């Protein structure tokens, strides 16, 4: 499908097509379309921009990854379809391992996600030879060299069950979730309420600068970060946007 750049919803339609192409290629589960659409809804009522609270969370996330001993970035079908090159760049910038982890599991999908990331020049774990105890879904299947022994896990587009189990296993969890009301958002150590397609490039840019920060500077960023305050700010922004739109409708705008 050709998406004309002149279309007022060009960016949204472009990434919608990327998800559809991911399904056609066998990278993304059909259910991933619904997940993407849900995220689009929240992005729309957040004004489709990276707000200050998102940038603050992204900066804290970069600081946490840079101070971690064994950080891992979890990659599912939606991530591989939407931003494969960017997620590879992020892993290289922050020296974090990539690992395939999917809810709707099949060996074929694992292989195709791995191939997609490798085609973009990345290295990714896909052996899945260990299990996260306490988790019943297929997300329990992890690599013994990756998520299983990680101290920090970045889980874009996460589900609440795994976030809870990762925390119980003593791991720090960073999530990118446009829904600040979700269980994942409320349980994660750092919640980035931003669109994946903006958040990851933001983090790459921040990471390139923060690589030169001292350990003390990075720790100070983390000590001043309050995830509850960030979540509250994002919810208030949704409230304010909807209030503004309701007033425009009354005014005939």
C-alpha positions in Angstrom: 0.0 0.0 0.0 1.3 3.4 -0.9 0.7 6.1 1.7 0.9 9.6 0.2 2.9 12.0 2.3 0.3 14.7 1.8 -2.3 12.7 3.8 -3.0 14.4 7.1 -2.6 11.0 8.9 0.5 10.0 7.0 2.7 8.9 9.9 -0.2 7.0 11.6 -1.0 5.2 8.3 2.6 4.5 7.6 3.1 2.6 10.8 -0.3 0.9 10.5 1.0 -0.5 7.2 4.2 -1.6 8.8 2.2 -3.6 11.3 0.1 -5.1 8.5 3.2 -6.0 6.6 4.6 -7.6 9.8 1.6 -9.9 9.9 2.0 -10.8 6.2 5.6 -11.6 6.8 4.8 -13.8 9.8 6.7 -11.5 12.2 3.7 -10.0 14.0 0.8 -11.9 15.4 -2.7 -10.9 14.1 -3.5 -9.9 17.6 -0.7 -7.3 17.4 -2.9 -5.2 15.1 -5.4 -4.7 18.0 -2.6 -3.9 20.4 -1.2 -1.3 17.9 -4.7 0.2 17.5 -5.1 0.6 21.2 -1.8 2.4 21.5 -2.8 4.7 18.6 -5.9 5.7 20.5 -3.9 6.8 23.6 -1.3 8.5 21.4 -4.1 10.5 19.7 -5.5 11.8 23.0 -1.9 12.6 24.1 -1.5 14.9 21.1 0.9 12.6 19.3 4.0 14.2 20.7 6.7 13.4 23.3 5.7 15.4 26.4 8.1 16.5 29.1 7.0 13.6 31.4 7.9 11.1 28.6 11.3 12.7 28.0 12.0 12.6 31.7 11.2 8.9 31.8 13.3 8.2 28.7 16.3 10.0 30.2 15.9 7.9 33.4 15.6 4.7 31.4 18.8 5.5 29.6 20.5 6.2 32.9 19.3 2.9 34.4 20.4 0.9 31.4 23.8 2.5 31.4 24.3 1.8 35.1 23.1 -1.8 34.8 25.5 -4.8 34.6 23.3 -7.0 32.3 20.6 -4.9 30.6 18.3 -6.7 28.0 15.9 -5.3 25.5 12.9 -7.5 24.9 11.7 -7.7 21.2 8.3 -8.9 20.1 6.6 -8.9 16.7 5.3 -5.4 16.8 8.7 -4.0 17.8 10.4 -6.0 15.0 7.8 -4.8 12.4 7.8 -1.1 13.5 11.4 -0.1 14.4 13.8 -3.0 13.7 16.7 -0.7 12.7 16.1 1.7 15.6 16.0 -1.1 18.2 19.3 -2.4 16.9 20.8 1.1 17.2 19.5 1.5 20.7 21.0 -1.8 21.8 24.4 -0.8 20.3 24.2 2.7 21.8 23.4 1.5 25.3 25.3 -1.8 25.1 22.2 -3.8 25.9 21.4 -7.3 24.7 18.4 -7.9 22.4 16.2 -11.0 23.0 13.1 -12.3 21.3 10.1 -12.7 23.6 6.6 -13.2 22.4 3.2 -13.9 23.8 1.6 -15.7 20.8 4.4 -18.2 20.5 5.6 -20.3 17.6 9.1 -21.4 16.6 8.6 -19.9 13.2 7.8 -16.5 14.5 10.8 -16.6 16.8 13.0 -17.4 13.8 11.5 -14.7 11.6 11.9 -12.0 14.2 15.5 -13.1 14.7 16.1 -12.9 10.9 14.4 -9.5 10.7 16.7 -8.1 13.4 19.8 -9.7 11.9 18.9 -8.3 8.4 19.2 -4.8 10.1 22.7 -5.7 11.3 21.7 -6.6 14.9 22.5 -9.6 17.1 19.6 -11.1 19.1 19.2 -14.0 21.5 16.5 -16.5 20.4 17.5 -19.8 22.0 14.9 -19.5 24.8 16.4 -22.3 26.9 15.2 -21.1 30.3 11.9 -20.3 32.0 10.7 -17.5 34.3 9.1 -19.3 37.2 5.6 -18.1 38.1 4.7 -17.1 34.6 2.2 -19.3 32.7 2.2 -17.7 29.3 4.7 -18.3 26.5 6.6 -15.2 27.7 8.1 -17.5 30.4 10.4 -18.8 27.7 13.6 -16.8 27.9 17.3 -17.1 27.2 19.6 -18.1 30.0 22.1 -15.6 28.6 19.6 -12.8 28.4 16.4 -12.0 30.3 16.9 -14.9 32.7 20.0 -13.3 34.3 19.3 -9.7 33.4 19.3 -7.0 36.1 17.3 -4.6 34.0 14.8 -5.4 31.2 13.3 -2.9 28.7 10.0 -4.3 27.7 8.3 -2.2 25.0 4.6 -3.0 24.5 4.5 -5.2 27.6 1.8 -7.3 29.3 1.2 -6.9 33.0 1.8 -10.6 33.9 5.4 -10.6 32.8 6.1 -7.2 34.3 5.0 -8.5 37.7 7.1 -11.7 37.5 10.2 -9.8 36.3 9.8 -7.6 39.4 9.4 -10.6 41.6 12.6 -12.0 40.2 14.4 -8.9 41.4 14.8 -7.2 38.0 14.3 -3.5 37.2 11.6 -3.1 34.5 11.4 -0.3 32.0 8.3 -0.2 29.8 7.1 1.8 26.9 3.3 2.0 27.2 1.0 4.6 25.8 -1.7 3.6 28.4 -0.7 5.1 31.8 -3.6 3.2 33.4 -2.4 -0.3 32.5 -1.2 -2.7 35.1 2.2 -2.7 33.4 2.5 1.1 33.6 1.7 1.1 37.2 4.0 -1.8 38.1 7.1 -0.9 36.1 10.1 0.9 37.7 10.2 3.4 34.8 7.2 3.9 32.5 7.6 5.8 29.3 4.2 7.0 28.2 5.2 7.7 24.6 4.9 6.2 21.2 7.5 3.5 20.5 8.4 5.2 17.2 9.4 8.4 19.1 10.6 7.0 22.4 13.4 4.8 20.9 14.9 7.5 18.7 14.7 9.9 21.7 16.6 7.3 23.8 19.2 6.8 21.1 19.9 10.5 21.0 20.0 10.7 24.8 22.2 7.6 25.0 24.8 9.1 22.7 25.2 12.1 25.0 24.9 10.2 28.3 27.5 7.6 27.5 30.0 10.3 28.6 28.3 10.9 31.9 29.9 9.8 35.1 28.4 7.1 37.3 27.5 9.8 39.8 25.7 11.9 37.3 23.7 8.9 36.1 22.8 7.9 39.7 21.6 11.4 40.4 19.2 11.2 37.5 17.8 8.0 38.8 17.5 9.3 42.4 15.5 12.3 41.3 13.1 10.2 39.2 9.6 9.5 40.5 7.5 7.1 38.3 4.3 7.8 40.2 4.7 11.6 39.5 5.3 10.8 35.8 2.3 8.6 35.5 0.1 11.2 37.2 1.4 13.9 34.8 0.5 11.7 31.8 -3.0 11.1 33.1 -3.6 14.8 33.7 -2.4 15.5 30.2 -5.0 13.2 28.8 -7.6 14.8 31.0 -6.6 18.3 29.9 -6.5 17.3 26.2 -10.1 15.9 26.4 -11.3 19.0 28.2 -9.7 21.2 25.6 -11.4 19.2 22.8 -14.8 19.3 24.5 -14.6 23.1 24.7 -13.6 23.3 21.1 -16.7 21.2 20.1 -18.9 23.5 22.1 -17.4 26.5 20.3 -17.9 24.8 17.0 -14.2 24.4 16.3 
